[in-house]
Amino acid sequence: MHDLDVSSEPRLRIGSLFSGYGGLDLAVEHVFNAKTVWFSELNQPVARVFSHHWPDAPNLGDITAIDWSHVEPVDILIGGFPCQDVSTVGKRAGLAPGTRSGLWAHMAAAIDALQPEWVVIENVRGLLSSPATRPPAEGDDHDRRNPSDATPDGATLRGVEPDPWHLGDKAARPLRALGAVLGDLADLRLDARWIGLPASLVGAPHQRFRIFALARRTVPHPAGDGLIARRGNARPSASETRDDRIVPPDHRLRTPRTGWLTEQESRVGNAVVPDRRTVQRWGRYADTITRWEHITGRAAPAPALLNDADGPRPAPAFVEWLMGLPTEWVTGADDLTQNQQITALGNGVLPLQACAALSSILAQVDRIDGGP
């Protein structure tokens, strides 16, 4: 994992979009030793969960109505833009203007305005296969860009591989959603890498495959390597650094909010065997339940709520445990109904999974840059 510059206060500032209950924030704070300073969440019940855990971070509200010229600059901009239109279980409208997943364009605008050193994106597996629609740019003349005699025909160049998809023949060429996102990041002068992995890779008792992308500026800021905060932009109220030493990753300090993730990471590879009582209770799921109980450090709650009228329903506390969150991270928030809790948890990010993804990408960055 990347060696970070550690001080008594987190160095890097995070701006959070489509924040949910803060699962991605927890992972980025943990991996980068950073602190979320503002967030944007339109769903008010879910926003109350976030504000409960980040009481000092203001909610900027609707991303489509934010004036980025008046927003505090950040070192890391993160977000999991809506997945409804790219999900494999949805209508597959894709990444297009007017769709909820098309809100990615507003995140791209935020990146352009704020110029963060790093960008972190999370989304569903459908990002790999859903289409992306690009509206024709103003003044784009397809005929002039693609004259009929620009490319020799097959009679002139024999043996050239045919192109049945006609990619590049039209200005509004077909793209996949992830390709569009990566292309936008490249246009914004960010070097992006991505990885897809299931939650079961970190020991969770479910698949929940997710795509994570990490991008950084192609020209690092002169104040450091991108992991060091821009000292010139420090707020007047920021605490002074007491120790500028780089410490080994094994001894990195952690903010109290994410210290439990260190414990979870240390248990991922441990071998565990279910006892007889666990086998009797969970049957064929005993191995995975036991592993996740060991990793999370707490027993699995009852999986369902019984209701004579509606039958069994998923228990929010159990879903919260499946996501690897601390007890009552969502279920302890005030004024959320059980349906609102389930909705928030179902749309959230599993922090340990995101930590594994970001650590893997940062390790690639280290190897390419000649680091440890």
C-alpha positions in Angstrom: 0.0 0.0 0.0 1.1 3.5 -0.7 3.2 5.3 2.0 1.3 8.4 3.1 2.5 11.5 4.8 1.0 11.3 8.3 0.4 14.0 10.8 -1.8 14.7 13.8 -4.5 15.8 11.4 -5.5 14.2 8.1 -3.6 16.0 5.3 -5.9 15.5 2.3 -9.3 17.0 1.9 -12.2 14.9 0.3 -15.2 16.3 -1.6 -17.9 13.7 -1.7 -20.6 13.4 -4.4 -23.6 11.0 -4.4 -22.5 10.3 -0.9 -25.0 7.8 0.4 -24.2 6.7 3.9 -20.5 7.4 3.3 -19.1 3.9 2.5 -16.8 5.2 -0.2 -15.7 8.1 2.1 -14.7 5.6 4.8 -12.5 3.7 2.4 -10.8 6.8 0.9 -10.3 8.4 4.3 -8.7 5.1 5.4 -6.4 4.5 2.4 -5.4 8.2 1.9 -5.4 9.3 5.6 -7.8 12.0 4.5 -10.9 13.8 5.8 -14.2 14.6 4.1 -14.9 18.3 4.3 -18.2 18.5 2.3 -20.6 16.2 0.6 -23.5 16.2 -1.9 -26.5 14.0 -1.2 -30.1 14.8 -2.5 -31.9 12.0 -0.5 -32.6 13.7 2.8 -33.0 10.6 5.0 -29.7 9.2 3.7 -28.1 12.7 4.1 -29.0 12.6 7.8 -27.0 9.4 8.2 -24.0 11.1 6.6 -24.3 14.2 8.7 -24.6 12.1 11.8 -21.1 10.7 11.2 -19.6 13.8 9.5 -21.3 16.6 11.5 -18.8 19.3 10.4 -19.2 18.6 6.6 -21.9 20.7 5.0 -24.3 19.1 2.4 -24.1 21.0 -0.9 -27.4 19.3 -2.0 -28.4 18.8 -5.6 -25.3 18.3 -7.7 -27.1 19.9 -10.7 -27.6 23.2 -8.8 -24.1 23.6 -7.3 -22.0 26.6 -8.3 -18.5 25.1 -8.2 -16.8 28.5 -8.3 -18.0 28.9 -4.7 -17.0 25.4 -3.4 -14.0 24.8 -1.2 -11.2 23.1 -3.3 -10.4 19.5 -2.4 -7.5 17.2 -3.0 -9.7 14.1 -3.7 -13.1 14.2 -5.4 -15.1 11.0 -5.0 -18.5 9.7 -6.0 -20.6 6.7 -7.1 -22.9 8.4 -9.6 -26.4 6.7 -10.0 -26.3 3.2 -11.4 -30.0 2.7 -12.4 -29.4 3.2 -16.1 -26.2 1.1 -16.4 -27.2 -1.7 -14.0 -27.7 -5.1 -15.6 -31.0 -5.4 -13.8 -32.3 -2.1 -15.1 -33.6 -0.9 -18.4 -30.0 -0.3 -19.7 -30.7 3.2 -20.9 -27.0 3.8 -20.5 -24.9 6.8 -19.8 -26.9 9.4 -21.7 -28.2 13.0 -21.2 -31.5 13.0 -19.3 -30.8 9.7 -17.4 -29.9 9.4 -13.8 -26.6 7.8 -14.7 -26.1 10.7 -17.0 -25.4 12.8 -13.8 -21.8 11.7 -14.4 -21.6 14.7 -16.6 -22.1 16.9 -13.5 -19.3 15.1 -11.7 -17.1 15.7 -14.7 -17.9 19.4 -14.5 -17.0 19.4 -10.8 -13.6 17.8 -11.6 -13.0 20.4 -14.3 -13.9 23.3 -11.9 -12.1 22.0 -8.8 -9.0 20.4 -10.4 -8.4 17.8 -7.6 -5.2 15.8 -7.5 -7.2 12.5 -7.3 -10.6 11.3 -8.4 -12.3 8.1 -7.1 -15.3 6.6 -8.8 -17.4 3.5 -7.9 -20.2 1.9 -9.9 -21.9 -1.4 -10.8 -20.7 -4.1 -13.2 -23.0 -2.8 -15.9 -20.7 0.1 -16.5 -18.6 -2.4 -18.6 -21.4 -3.2 -21.0 -24.0 -0.5 -21.0 -23.9 2.0 -23.8 -23.0 5.7 -23.6 -24.6 8.3 -25.8 -22.8 11.5 -26.7 -24.8 14.4 -28.0 -23.2 16.0 -31.1 -21.0 18.8 -30.1 -21.9 22.3 -31.3 -20.3 23.0 -34.6 -19.3 19.3 -35.2 -19.4 18.7 -39.0 -19.4 15.0 -39.6 -19.0 15.3 -43.4 -15.9 17.5 -43.1 -14.3 15.2 -40.5 -14.9 12.1 -42.5 -14.6 12.8 -46.2 -15.4 9.8 -48.5 -11.9 9.7 -49.9 -10.1 10.0 -46.5 -9.6 6.2 -46.1 -8.6 3.9 -49.0 -11.1 1.3 -49.8 -10.6 -2.5 -49.7 -9.6 -2.6 -53.3 -6.7 -0.4 -52.6 -5.6 -2.0 -49.3 -6.0 -5.7 -49.3 -5.8 -7.7 -46.1 -6.8 -4.8 -43.9 -9.1 -6.0 -41.1 -12.7 -5.1 -41.8 -14.6 -2.8 -39.4 -18.3 -3.9 -39.3 -19.0 -1.6 -36.3 -17.9 1.5 -38.2 -16.3 2.9 -35.0 -14.9 6.4 -35.6 -17.0 6.9 -38.8 -19.4 9.1 -36.9 -18.7 11.9 -34.5 -21.3 10.5 -32.1 -19.7 7.0 -32.1 -21.0 4.2 -29.9 -19.2 3.8 -26.6 -19.6 1.7 -23.5 -20.3 3.6 -20.3 -16.9 2.9 -18.7 -15.1 3.9 -21.9 -17.0 7.2 -21.9 -16.1 7.9 -18.2 -12.4 7.0 -18.9 -12.4 9.2 -22.0 -13.8 12.1 -20.1 -11.2 11.7 -17.4 -8.5 11.7 -20.1 -10.0 14.9 -21.6 -9.7 16.4 -18.1 -6.0 15.5 -18.0 -6.3 12.7 -15.5 -4.5 9.4 -15.8 -7.1 6.7 -14.7 -6.9 3.1 -13.8 -9.8 0.8 -12.9 -10.5 -2.6 -11.4 -13.5 -4.7 -10.9 -13.8 -7.1 -8.0 -16.5 -8.9 -6.0 -17.1 -8.3 -2.3 -16.4 -12.0 -1.6 -12.8 -11.3 -2.5 -12.4 -9.6 0.9 -14.5 -12.3 2.7 -18.0 -10.9 2.4 -20.7 -13.6 2.2 -22.0 -12.3 -1.1 -20.7 -11.3 -4.6 -21.7 -7.6 -5.1 -19.3 -7.1 -8.0 -18.3 -3.4 -8.3 -16.1 -1.3 -10.6 -13.6 1.2 -9.0 -11.6 3.8 -10.8 -8.8 5.9 -9.5 -7.5 8.8 -11.5 -4.8 11.4 -10.8 -3.6 14.5 -12.5 -1.1 13.7 -15.3 1.1 16.6 -14.1 1.5 16.2 -10.4 1.3 19.3 -8.2 4.8 20.7 -7.4 4.1 20.6 -3.7 4.3 16.8 -3.7 3.5 13.5 -5.3 -0.3 13.9 -5.2 -0.6 12.2 -1.8 0.8 15.2 0.0 -1.7 18.0 0.6 -1.3 21.3 -1.2 0.1 23.4 1.6 -0.6 26.6 -0.2 -4.3 25.9 -0.1 -4.5 25.1 3.6 -7.3 26.8 5.4 -6.4 29.3 8.1 -8.0 27.2 10.8 -6.1 24.1 9.9 -3.9 22.6 12.6 -0.2 22.9 12.3 1.7 19.7 11.4 3.6 18.3 14.4 5.6 15.7 12.5 6.4 15.5 8.8 8.1 12.2 8.8 7.0 9.4 6.4 6.3 6.3 8.5 6.0 2.7 7.3 2.5 1.7 6.2 2.3 -0.8 9.0 2.4 2.1 11.5 0.2 4.7 9.7 -2.0 6.6 12.0 -5.7 6.4 11.3 -8.6 8.7 12.1 -10.9 7.2 14.8 -13.7 7.0 12.3 -11.8 4.3 10.2 -9.6 2.6 12.7 -11.8 -0.5 12.6 -11.0 -1.0 8.9 -7.4 -1.7 9.9 -8.6 -4.6 12.0 -10.8 -5.9 9.3 -8.0 -5.8 6.8 -5.7 -7.8 9.2 -8.2 -10.6 9.4 -9.1 -11.1 5.7 -6.7 -13.9 5.1 -7.2 -15.8 8.4 -8.4 -19.4 8.2 -11.6 -20.0 10.3 -13.8 -23.0 10.8 -17.5 -22.9 11.8 -18.5 -24.5 15.0 -21.3 -27.0 15.3 -23.8 -24.4 16.4 -23.1 -22.2 13.4 -23.5 -25.1 11.0 -26.8 -26.0 12.6 -28.1 -22.4 12.3 -26.7 -21.4 8.8 -26.3 -24.8 7.0 -24.5 -24.4 3.7 -23.8 -20.7 4.5 -21.9 -21.5 7.7 -18.4 -21.2 6.2 -19.0 -17.7 4.7 -21.0 -16.5 7.7 -18.2 -17.6 10.0 -15.5 -15.9 7.9 -17.4 -12.6 7.8 -18.1 -12.8 11.5 -14.4 -13.2 12.1 -13.5 -10.3 9.7 -16.0 -7.9 11.0 -15.4 -8.9 14.7 -19.1 -9.4 15.5 -21.8 -12.0 15.2 -24.3 -12.0 12.4 -27.7 -10.5 13.4 -31.0 -12.2 12.6 -31.3 -12.1 8.8 -35.1 -11.4 8.6 -37.9 -9.6 10.3 -41.2 -11.6 10.5 -44.4 -9.9 9.8 -47.8 -11.7 9.7 -49.1 -9.4 7.0 -46.1 -9.2 4.6 -44.1 -12.3 5.5 -40.3 -12.3 6.2 -38.4 -9.1 5.2 -34.6 -8.5 5.2 -33.5 -7.1 8.6 -31.7 -3.8 8.2 -29.2 -4.7 10.9 -28.3 -7.9 8.9 -27.8 -6.0 5.7 -25.7 -3.5 7.6 -23.6 -6.4 8.8 -23.3 -7.8 5.3 -21.9 -4.4 4.2 -19.2 -4.7 6.9 -20.3 -1.5 8.6 -20.0 -0.8 12.4 -23.1 -1.6 14.5 -25.9 1.0 13.9 -23.9 3.0 11.3 -27.2 3.3 9.4 -29.8 1.6 11.7 -28.8 3.9 14.6 -29.6 7.1 12.6 -32.7 9.0 13.8 -36.0 9.0 12.0 -35.2 6.5 9.2 -37.9 3.9 8.5 -36.9 0.3 7.9 -37.5 0.8 4.2 -35.3 3.9 4.1 -32.6 2.0 5.9 -32.7 -0.9 3.4 -32.7 1.5 0.5 -29.7 3.3 1.9 -27.8 0.1 2.6 -28.6 -1.4 -0.8 -27.3 1.6 -2.7 -24.1 1.9 -0.6 -20.5 0.9 -0.9 -18.8 -1.9 1.1 -15.8 0.0 2.7 -13.5 -3.0 2.9 -14.1 -3.9 -0.7 -13.3 -0.3 -1.8 -10.1 -0.3 0.4 -8.9 -3.5 -1.4 -9.6 -2.0 -4.8 -7.9 1.4 -4.1 -4.9 -0.4 -2.5 -4.5 -2.6 -5.5 -4.5 0.3 -7.9 -2.1 2.3 -5.8 0.2 -0.7 -5.8 0.2 -0.6 -9.6 0.9 3.2 -9.5 3.9 2.5 -7.2 5.3 -0.1 -9.5 5.0 2.1 -12.6 6.5 5.1 -10.8 9.4 3.0 -9.5 8.2 3.2 -5.9 8.3 0.4 -3.2 
